Amino acid sequence: MTLLTVWPDDQPGHVLLRTEDPGTITAELARIVVEFGRWPVDGPLPGASESEVLARFQDRIDSRTTAVGYHAVDVLTGDFGAAERSLPRDEDRFFVTGSAVWYLHAGRQVHAVLCEPGDLLGIPAHTRHWHDGGSNPGHVTIRVRHPASGSATPWAEPLRTGDFPGFDELVAGRASTWPALSH
């Protein structure tokens, strides 16, 4: 199950929202113009090559690339991005296997989405973000990059991302109430 945790960007110890409810997660992320959805994952893909992963989900990838413009699609394994940044293009992330947390810094809040297989995040261009796959990242995501849909807005200093609970801490905090993650 996906977990969403929201903090003020200047108070990483003060939880504003913590939920596993898909409807609440969808609505809260839509408020910051981030799409959340679920695609079925029909069983594991141990040791699958990039071309096998892409072929298995080709119909879903096609549904994300029908708009006019350049689209780049690739498969990433255990990528790590601990520094806050923004990208000049829209990006979708579909979680095929494993788990990771995507942190989205919007306005004065940080939204941490602990993603599992089947989760889809649609992140608009210029959204401040970082991600963490834990001490042993092994997640596999399909990344679809789209042309930018908006212009960049200037932003102040990046957050100290290490002040916010990381993947391992978020997972440990719910270990007694949630089945083991497929990490």
C-alpha positions as CSV (number, residue, x, y, z in Angstrom):
1,M,0.0,0.0,0.0
2,T,1.1,3.5,-0.9
3,L,1.8,5.9,2.0
4,L,1.6,9.7,1.8
5,T,3.1,11.8,4.5
6,V,3.0,15.7,4.4
7,W,5.1,18.1,6.5
8,P,5.6,21.8,6.5
9,D,8.8,22.5,4.6
10,D,10.3,24.2,7.7
11,Q,9.1,21.6,10.3
12,P,10.1,18.1,9.2
13,G,9.1,16.6,12.5
14,H,5.5,17.9,12.3
15,V,3.2,15.6,10.3
16,L,0.3,17.4,8.7
17,L,-1.1,14.3,7.0
18,R,-0.3,10.6,7.0
19,T,-2.6,8.3,5.0
20,E,-2.7,5.1,3.0
21,D,-6.2,5.9,1.6
22,P,-5.9,6.0,-2.2
23,G,-8.7,8.5,-2.6
24,T,-7.1,10.9,-0.1
25,I,-3.7,10.4,-1.7
26,T,-5.1,11.1,-5.2
27,A,-6.9,14.3,-4.0
28,E,-4.0,15.6,-2.0
29,L,-1.5,15.1,-4.8
30,A,-4.0,16.6,-7.3
31,R,-4.0,19.7,-5.1
32,I,-0.3,20.2,-6.0
33,V,-0.9,19.2,-9.6
34,V,0.7,15.8,-9.3
35,E,-1.1,12.8,-10.8
36,F,-1.4,9.6,-8.8
37,G,-2.8,6.4,-10.2
38,R,-2.5,2.6,-10.0
39,W,-1.7,0.2,-12.9
40,P,-2.1,-3.5,-12.3
41,V,1.2,-5.4,-12.1
42,D,0.6,-9.1,-13.0
43,G,3.3,-10.8,-11.0
44,P,7.0,-10.2,-10.5
45,L,9.6,-9.6,-13.1
46,P,12.8,-11.0,-11.6
47,G,15.8,-10.4,-13.8
48,A,13.7,-9.0,-16.7
49,S,15.7,-6.9,-19.2
50,E,14.7,-3.3,-20.1
51,S,13.1,-4.4,-23.3
52,E,11.1,-7.1,-21.6
53,V,9.8,-4.6,-19.0
54,L,8.9,-2.1,-21.7
55,A,7.2,-4.8,-23.8
56,R,5.1,-6.0,-20.8
57,F,3.8,-2.5,-20.1
58,Q,3.7,-1.2,-23.7
59,D,0.0,-0.6,-23.8
60,R,0.2,1.5,-20.6
61,I,3.3,3.4,-21.9
62,D,1.4,4.1,-25.2
63,S,-1.4,5.6,-23.1
64,R,1.1,8.1,-21.7
65,T,2.8,9.0,-25.0
66,T,-0.2,9.7,-27.3
67,A,0.2,13.5,-27.1
68,V,2.1,15.4,-29.8
69,G,5.8,16.0,-28.9
70,Y,8.9,14.2,-27.9
71,H,8.7,11.4,-25.4
72,A,11.6,9.5,-24.0
73,V,10.9,6.2,-22.2
74,D,13.4,4.2,-20.2
75,V,13.7,1.8,-17.3
76,L,15.6,2.8,-14.2
77,T,16.8,0.5,-11.4
78,G,17.5,1.8,-8.0
79,D,18.2,5.3,-9.1
80,F,19.0,7.7,-6.2
81,G,18.4,11.5,-6.0
82,A,19.1,12.8,-2.5
83,A,19.5,16.5,-3.5
84,E,16.4,18.6,-4.2
85,R,16.1,19.6,-7.8
86,S,13.6,20.3,-10.5
87,L,13.5,19.1,-14.1
88,P,12.5,21.1,-17.3
89,R,10.1,18.5,-18.4
90,D,7.0,16.6,-17.2
91,E,7.9,13.1,-16.0
92,D,5.9,10.0,-15.2
93,R,7.2,7.3,-12.9
94,F,5.6,3.8,-12.9
95,F,6.8,1.5,-10.2
96,V,7.3,-2.0,-11.6
97,T,9.1,-3.6,-8.6
98,G,10.5,-2.5,-5.2
99,S,9.7,0.6,-3.2
100,A,11.0,4.1,-2.9
101,V,9.9,7.5,-1.6
102,W,9.3,10.4,-3.9
103,Y,9.4,13.8,-2.1
104,L,7.6,16.6,-3.8
105,H,8.2,20.2,-2.5
106,A,5.2,22.3,-3.4
107,G,4.6,25.7,-1.9
108,R,5.4,25.5,1.8
109,Q,4.9,21.7,2.1
110,V,6.8,18.5,1.4
111,H,4.7,15.5,0.2
112,A,6.5,12.1,0.6
113,V,4.9,9.4,-1.5
114,L,6.1,5.9,-0.5
115,C,5.5,4.1,-3.7
116,E,5.0,0.4,-4.3
117,P,4.6,-1.7,-7.5
118,G,1.7,-0.5,-9.6
119,D,2.0,3.1,-8.4
120,L,2.1,5.8,-11.1
121,L,3.2,9.4,-10.3
122,G,2.8,12.2,-13.0
123,I,5.2,15.0,-11.9
124,P,4.9,18.3,-13.7
125,A,8.0,20.1,-15.0
126,H,9.7,22.4,-12.6
127,T,8.4,20.6,-9.5
128,R,11.0,20.6,-6.8
129,H,11.6,17.0,-5.7
130,W,14.1,14.3,-4.6
131,H,13.8,10.6,-4.0
132,D,15.1,7.9,-1.7
133,G,15.2,4.1,-2.2
134,G,16.7,3.3,1.2
135,S,20.1,1.9,2.1
136,N,19.7,-0.8,-0.5
137,P,17.7,0.6,-3.4
138,G,16.4,-2.0,-5.7
139,H,13.2,-0.4,-7.1
140,V,12.6,-0.5,-10.9
141,T,10.6,2.2,-12.5
142,I,9.5,3.0,-16.0
143,R,10.2,6.7,-16.7
144,V,8.3,8.6,-19.4
145,R,9.6,12.1,-20.1
146,H,7.3,14.6,-21.8
147,P,7.8,18.1,-23.2
148,A,7.6,20.7,-20.5
149,S,4.1,22.1,-19.9
150,G,5.1,25.3,-18.1
151,S,7.9,27.7,-17.3
152,A,10.2,27.6,-14.4
153,T,9.6,29.7,-11.4
154,P,12.6,30.8,-9.4
155,W,13.1,29.2,-6.0
156,A,15.2,29.9,-3.0
157,E,17.8,27.6,-1.5
158,P,17.1,23.9,-1.7
159,L,15.9,22.2,1.4
160,R,18.2,20.1,3.6
161,T,16.6,16.9,2.4
162,G,18.4,14.9,5.2
163,D,16.2,16.7,7.8
164,F,13.1,14.8,6.5
165,P,12.5,11.1,7.4
166,G,14.1,8.9,4.7
167,F,12.9,5.7,3.2
168,D,14.3,3.4,5.9
169,E,12.8,5.6,8.7
170,L,9.3,5.8,7.0
171,V,9.3,2.0,6.5
172,A,10.5,1.3,10.1
173,G,7.8,3.6,11.5
174,R,5.1,1.5,10.2
175,A,6.7,-2.0,10.4
176,S,4.3,-3.1,13.1
177,T,1.2,-2.1,11.3
178,W,1.9,-2.9,7.6
179,P,3.2,-6.0,5.7
180,A,6.8,-6.0,4.6
181,L,7.6,-3.9,1.6
182,S,8.7,-5.5,-1.6
183,H,12.1,-3.8,-1.5
